[in-house]
């Protein structure tokens, strides 16, 4: 019974009532990842003149993370060499990488109080118009792990670094 078949609204509502930070029962993000069968990859290391993350007050800004498959760039273009379901899987993989960076930045992902916003760039043909659905792959994982809704933008772009299919950046709120 997938998140998509239940509808995101139901998932977010149920998680907030049952497992959210303000809810009745706290379930560790680590336990949620374990239940989902997700082992976090090593945190990404910058390959340019930038930082993987910057903290300002209670906000943590994560630089764009590229889609990887088996540790290698997940190359392709939506609408040409990659279909919608593979694009969603790529976005979900990027979300796992972002969670790994949240772990590195905070020392404890249970200090993440909410995902505030994600920005998703989808390498796609001019005819492909489902960038927002590709991005659901990441949004659904964040909902499953952290609960709640986040703001989001999804853009179609002509190309991304190394020819990857998806790049996502993130803003999270963290406790002290």
Secondary structure as UniProt FT lines:
FT   HELIX           3..6
FT   HELIX           8..18
FT   TURN            21..22
FT   HELIX           29..36
FT   STRAND          53..56
FT   TURN            57..58
FT   STRAND          59..66
FT   STRAND          68..69
FT   TURN            70..71
FT   STRAND          72..73
FT   TURN            79..81
FT   HELIX           84..106
FT   HELIX           109..111
FT   STRAND          112..124
FT   TURN            126..127
FT   HELIX           131..146
FT   STRAND          151..157
FT   HELIX           161..163
FT   STRAND          166..174
//
